[in-house]
Amino acid sequence: MEINTLKELTLQSIMSKRASIEKFEILEWDGYVYLKPMTVGERLKFQVKHYKREEGESPATEEEIMYDMLRLSLVSSVGDRLFTKENIGSIGEKDWNVVSKLFTKCTELNIISTEAEEAAKKK
């Protein structure tokens, strides 16, 4: 007989949960970083900023999307962000192949696909 160990979630139990943090190895840099998915609030702001531009506004650049995704996803082992809005541009001086792999992992973690990006830009 299988015993169900799941319990009903309450507002308090939901709000006490922290986002999962995932370790991601970067062999080219002889180390690893931690990544976390965006919160609901972060994701909604990200979408509005990058995909739901007002009529006449220029579309978000690939640079803006990449830097914001990395800034929101790269964290310490306890979940503190590694980069700020002011210093995320410094990652632009690093190896494209490495940063591109990192960005790809962040998009997977946040369930953002190229198809979704393109569809959102057309709206």
N, C-alpha and C positions, 0 to 999 in steps of 0.2 A: 504494500500500500504506500503510495507516494504522499508525502506530507507537504502541503503548500507552505513555504516559509515567507512568502511575500506578505507585506502588510499594507494596510490602507495608508496612503500618504495624506498628511494634513498640511495646511498652509505653513505651519512652523517647520515641519520636517522637510518640505520642499525648499523653503528659504534657507535652511541650514546647510544645504548641499553646496559644495564647491565644484567648480568646473574641473574636469579631469585634466591632468598635466601629463603630456607624453614626451618621453625622451627621444631625441632624434640625433643619430650619429652623423658627424661630418668628418669622414676619414681624411679628406683633403686638408683639414685644419687640425687633425689629430685630437679631436674632442667631440663633444656633443653639446646640444642645447636642449632646452625644454620648450615645448609648444603647448598652447592651450587654445581651445576654440573660443571664438568671440561669445560674449554674452548676448542675450536677445537685444538689449539696448544698444550695444556696440554694433551689432549686425544691422539693425534698423538704421542707425546713423550712417554706417558705411554705405548701405544701399542708397539712401537719399543723397548722400554726398557724391557718389560715383555714378549712379545709374538713373536717378530720377531728377535729372537737371531740368530747370525751367526752360521754357521756350526761348530760344536765342542764346542760351548759355552754351559755351563750348563744352564738348564731351570731356570727361576725365581722361587724363593721359595715362598711358601704361605705367609711367613712373609714379604718378600719384597713387594708383591702385596698388602697385607692388609695395611701395613704401608704407602705406597705411596698413596693408595686410600683414607685413612683417612686423611693424610696430605693435599692432594689436595682438599678435600671436606669439612672439618671442618673449619668454619669461624666465625668471630664475626658478630654482627647484621649489620655491614656496609661492610662486605665482606673481612675483613683482615684475613689471615690464623692464626689459633690458634697454629699450630705446624710447626716446621722447620725440615729440614733433620736431624739436629743435635739432636733434642729432641723428635722426634716422637717415638723412641724406649721406652721411659718412659711409654707409654700407655700399653706396654707389662706387666707391673706390676699390671694392673687392672683386674677386674673380667671378665673372658672369656665370660660368658653369656651376659654381658652388651655390651662389645666391639664387640662381634659377631653380636648382633642386630644392632648396629651402622654401622658396616661394610656392613651388608646385605642391610640396607637402602641406603647407599652410592652406592652400586652396582646397586640397582634399579634406583636411581636418575640418574646414569650415563649410564643406559641401558647396563650393562655388565652382561651376564648370564654365568652360569657354562658351558653350551653347547658352547657358543661363545669362552670362554677361552680355552676349550679343543680343539676345531677346530683350533684355532689360533696356539696352541702349536704344532699341527701336521704338520703345513706348513713349 
